Structures are given as C-alpha cells and as structure tokens.
Amino acid sequence: MKVAVHTEQHPQSFYTATAREMAEHPRLEGDISVDVCVVGGGFSGVNTALELAERGFSVALLEAKRIGWGASGRNGGELIRGIGHGIDQFTGEIGQEGIDAIARMGIEAVEIVRERVARYAIDCDLQMGYCDLALKPRHMRELEEDQAFLQSLGYRHETRILQRDEMHEVIGSDRYLGGMVDMGSGHLHPLNLVLGEARAAREAGVQIFEYTPAEKIVKGDKPKVETPSGEVNCRYLVLCGNAYIGHRLEPHIGGKVLPAGSYLIATEPLSDAQCRDIIPQNMAFADLSVALDYFHLSADRRLLFGGLCNYSGRDPRDITGALMPNLERVFPQLKGVRVEYEWGGMIGIGANRLPQIGRLPDAPNILFAQAYAGHGVNATHMAARVIAELLSGQAARFDVFDRVKHMTFPGGPALRSPLLALGMLYYRAKDLL
C-alpha cells in the first residue's frame, strides 16, 4: 500500500502516481518587481495568476513547496456547483441581490473549469455527472428545494430527483432514500488540473517559483514579500495560502480559517463488471450528512472513496482502516477489495462556511481568498476571477464577498482546532435528527 508522506515534494497518492505535467519551477533568487505577487500555488493562486496574466498584468507566484502540494492536489476531485453553505444566512449583509449573485457564481464556477480544460487542452479526466445522496426524508426535501431554486435561476443542465426505487439507475447501493442527479457537475483528476493550469499560467508569462515560502510581508503603497533568498516588490499582493497560510504571516486572515483534515483511499482497478455494478453511469457522489462520504471512479477504474472530515488536527493512524467500514457500508459487494493508495490533506474552513474573499483592512492593496469548506475545486476558480475583475476595475462581484464579515476564532492555533471540533460535534448531533 502506498501511504502519503509529507515533505516538500507532493505526498504519495493516486494523484501523484498518475500526474502528467510535473514540471519543476526554480526557487526565487534575488529581487524582482511585478504588478501582482500571488502567494500560494494551489487552485486559488494559480488561477488568480492566470486570470491576471490573461488581462496583461505581470505576475509572480510564490509556492513554499510544489504547485498543487496542498488541498488542490489531494482533494476528492469532485466538481460540484455551488458556493457556500446555507447562503440565505447572509441576506442581512448583502441582500437578496447578493445572495442571487453568489448562487449564479456557484454555477459559473463550474463553467470556468470546463472552459479552462478545453481552452488549454488539460488532460485531467473531466467527466460530467453527479448525484447528491439522501439518507433521510429531510434530505429529500432539501433536494427538492435545491432543484426548484436551480430551475428559478435558469440552470441549463439536467437535474432529476430519484426516489429509492430509481437509485439503482445510478448507484449499486441500497443505502440511500433517494438523490438528485445533476449533469452540470462531475469529477476530475485535481492534481492534473492544477498542474495543467500552472503550465497555462507559465505560458502566459507568469513567473512561478517553488520551494519559496513567503516569510514576511511589508505593507505600504507597494507591498513587499520577503523570502529566504529574495523578495518580490509589487503593486498588489494576493494571499492564497488557505489552510496553510498560518497566523504568523498575516494574523488578520490566519485567525479566520482553520485547517481540517479530509482523507481518501483508492482501490485496486476494478473489473468492468464491478464498475457497472456499483456506478453504472460513471457519476460522482456525495451524501448530505455533515460527516459525509464522497466517491467516484477514476479513469483507470479504481474507486476513489473519501470522508472522515477531521477537526481535531490529528490524522488517523490508519486511513484505510478508518475508511473501509464506510466504503463497505455503501458497497458491501466490494468487501475485501484491495486498497492501493491512501492519503489525506488539510482543507480550510471558516466559521460561517462561506469562502473568504476580501482585502486587508489596513492594506487595501493586499487581497486574500481562502476557506472553501470542502468545495474548493469550483469556488477557487470563481475567487480567482472576481479578484482579477477587481484589479481590472470591475469591483461589483468582489464587493459581494467583501461585505460579508468573518469571525476570528478566539485563542491561538492550539485552542482553535478543539473549538471547531466542538462546533462540528453540535452539527453532527443535529444531523442525527
């Protein structure tokens, strides 16, 4: 079994083993000046850099380890429409117009990914088709409301509510009361996506530096980022470190996002018959519980199965041992299947579970994007676009996010993870009702 190892190199995983564009970029040596410096080489940072380069800005991107080293290269690979959780809670801050704008952006975000894959010929196994899974009657009501809302927005992709006796059309499991098919969402190979986008950014003129951590930010009319062996002077700085940004580099945003662990396994390749039995239409899936399971087939017919969202800050001792009971509960016919890869990583979560996109109150030329709460594959691409729009003189969509206030978690890093764990226990208890 190949287990994740945490170094400056990409952790061992199914994604790393099947990566297609592992270009290596140099460390920053010396001082440079650009229009925009982006810190963080995941989806947010790479796509912000690409969006800005496409608009004519000179851009430098700094990554402490490797492009896609964090959640962007380790996540479940599910491209699901929507941004935020329960966005109606923000009506008082942004009004119904703002709520509708975020809902529309949640749809547009998926289209950005699809367009980027097509435009830059990124080979990332993109496959459309997704199904939300209901475990209780309340979930079915939520799905019906969600479908009606999508229809009210003019959603152009097929959606279909499935009752229990129809579920075997899409999944070989008796676990679920029903579901909602969404042909406008799907799944992909996330590491190959971000590596392909980095290649596109590099070809557009972005200077990409790996093994180059940002050690200090100097604020002012022209911000400066100091690194171990050089510095970047810029007009604008964009912080995209998400769960890895750290409190030390910028306390204002470091205290608003908490890292939470999420974990995956990849089975041995399954037979064609097994694939038809468990996922006959090659869709992606996630259930609607707080401690959700999510899964889909890879291009080489492995079942990728994830979950175990962990707010304690401690990784499971045995990822496969922890996830296999969940997999076998969904697909008992796969009992005893061999697992060939296991890995995990940190996602960023804020108190209200809406992505945090804004600017520093004491430095309006320093922007940030973080805290995607497990929906980063699409939301990161939207964050990159609205930041690029802002720097190009179009502030309307950026301002919708910037008007939402985000709580700073009390105490230092040692206290914040237990507080989040307690909060999520409350939501999991509610989930039992």
Secondary structure as the mmCIF struct_conf table of DSSP 4:
data_model
#
loop_
_struct_conf.conf_type_id
_struct_conf.id
_struct_conf.beg_label_comp_id
_struct_conf.beg_label_asym_id
_struct_conf.beg_label_seq_id
_struct_conf.end_label_comp_id
_struct_conf.end_label_asym_id
_struct_conf.end_label_seq_id
STRN STRN1 LYS A 2 VAL A 3
BEND BEND1 THR A 7 GLN A 9
HELX_LH_PP_P HELX_LH_PP_P1 HIS A 10 PRO A 11
BEND BEND2 GLN A 12 SER A 13
HELX_RH_AL_P HELX_RH_AL_P1 PHE A 14 ALA A 17
TURN_TY1_P TURN_TY1_P1 THR A 18 THR A 18
BEND BEND3 ARG A 20 ARG A 20
HELX_LH_PP_P HELX_LH_PP_P2 PRO A 26 LEU A 28
STRN STRN2 GLY A 30 VAL A 39
BEND BEND4 GLY A 42 GLY A 42
HELX_RH_AL_P HELX_RH_AL_P2 PHE A 43 GLU A 54
TURN_TY1_P TURN_TY1_P2 ARG A 55 GLY A 56
STRN STRN3 VAL A 59 LEU A 62
BEND BEND5 ALA A 64 LYS A 65
TURN_TY1_P TURN_TY1_P3 ILE A 67 GLY A 68
BEND BEND6 GLY A 70 GLY A 70
HELX_RH_3T_P HELX_RH_3T_P1 ALA A 71 GLY A 73
TURN_TY1_P TURN_TY1_P4 ARG A 74 ARG A 74
BEND BEND7 ASN A 75 ASN A 75
STRN STRN4 GLU A 78 LEU A 79
BEND BEND8 GLY A 84 GLY A 86
HELX_RH_3T_P HELX_RH_3T_P2 ILE A 87 PHE A 90
HELX_RH_AL_P HELX_RH_AL_P3 THR A 91 ARG A 119
TURN_TY1_P TURN_TY1_P5 TYR A 120 ALA A 121
BEND BEND9 CYS A 124 CYS A 124
STRN STRN5 GLN A 127 ALA A 134
BEND BEND10 LEU A 135 LYS A 136
HELX_RH_AL_P HELX_RH_AL_P4 PRO A 137 SER A 152
TURN_TY1_P TURN_TY1_P6 LEU A 153 GLY A 154
BEND BEND11 HIS A 157 HIS A 157
STRN STRN6 THR A 159 GLN A 163
HELX_RH_3T_P HELX_RH_3T_P3 ARG A 164 GLU A 169
TURN_TY1_P TURN_TY1_P7 VAL A 170 VAL A 170
BEND BEND12 GLY A 172 GLY A 172
BEND BEND13 ASP A 174 ASP A 174
BEND BEND14 LEU A 177 LEU A 177
STRN STRN7 GLY A 178 HIS A 187
HELX_RH_AL_P HELX_RH_AL_P5 PRO A 190 GLU A 203
TURN_TY1_P TURN_TY1_P8 ALA A 204 GLY A 205
STRN STRN8 GLN A 207 PHE A 209
BEND BEND15 GLU A 210 TYR A 211
STRN STRN9 LYS A 216 VAL A 218
BEND BEND16 GLY A 220 LYS A 222
STRN STRN10 LYS A 224 THR A 227
TURN_TY1_P TURN_TY1_P9 PRO A 228 SER A 229
STRN STRN11 GLY A 230 LEU A 239
HELX_RH_3T_P HELX_RH_3T_P4 ASN A 242 TYR A 244
BEND BEND17 ILE A 245 ILE A 245
TURN_TY1_P TURN_TY1_P10 HIS A 247 LEU A 249
HELX_RH_AL_P HELX_RH_AL_P6 PRO A 251 GLY A 254
TURN_TY1_P TURN_TY1_P11 GLY A 255 LYS A 256
STRN STRN12 LEU A 258 THR A 267
BEND BEND18 GLU A 268 GLU A 268
HELX_LH_PP_P HELX_LH_PP_P3 PRO A 269 SER A 271
HELX_RH_AL_P HELX_RH_AL_P7 ASP A 272 ILE A 278
TURN_TY1_P TURN_TY1_P12 PRO A 280 GLN A 281
STRN STRN13 ALA A 284 ASP A 287
BEND BEND19 LEU A 288 ALA A 291
STRN STRN14 TYR A 294 LEU A 297
TURN_TY1_P TURN_TY1_P13 ALA A 299 ASP A 300
BEND BEND20 ARG A 301 ARG A 301
HELX_LH_PP_P HELX_LH_PP_P4 ARG A 302 ARG A 302
STRN STRN15 LEU A 303 ASN A 310
BEND BEND21 SER A 312 GLY A 313
BEND BEND22 ARG A 317 ARG A 317
HELX_RH_AL_P HELX_RH_AL_P8 ILE A 319 VAL A 330
HELX_RH_3T_P HELX_RH_3T_P5 PRO A 332 LEU A 334
TURN_TY1_P TURN_TY1_P14 LYS A 335 GLY A 336
HELX_LH_PP_P HELX_LH_PP_P5 VAL A 337 ARG A 338
STRN STRN16 VAL A 339 ILE A 349
TURN_TY1_P TURN_TY1_P15 ALA A 351 ASN A 352
BEND BEND23 LEU A 354 LEU A 354
STRN STRN17 GLN A 356 LEU A 360
TURN_TY1_P TURN_TY1_P16 PRO A 361 ASP A 362
STRN STRN18 ALA A 363 GLN A 370
TURN_TY1_P TURN_TY1_P17 ALA A 373 GLY A 374
HELX_RH_AL_P HELX_RH_AL_P9 GLY A 376 LEU A 391
TURN_TY1_P TURN_TY1_P18 SER A 392 GLY A 393
HELX_RH_AL_P HELX_RH_AL_P10 ALA A 396 ASP A 402
TURN_TY1_P TURN_TY1_P19 ARG A 403 ARG A 403
BEND BEND24 VAL A 404 VAL A 404
HELX_LH_PP_P HELX_LH_PP_P6 MET A 407 PHE A 409
BEND BEND25 PRO A 410 GLY A 411
HELX_RH_AL_P HELX_RH_AL_P11 PRO A 413 ASP A 431
TURN_TY1_P TURN_TY1_P20 LEU A 432 LEU A 432
#
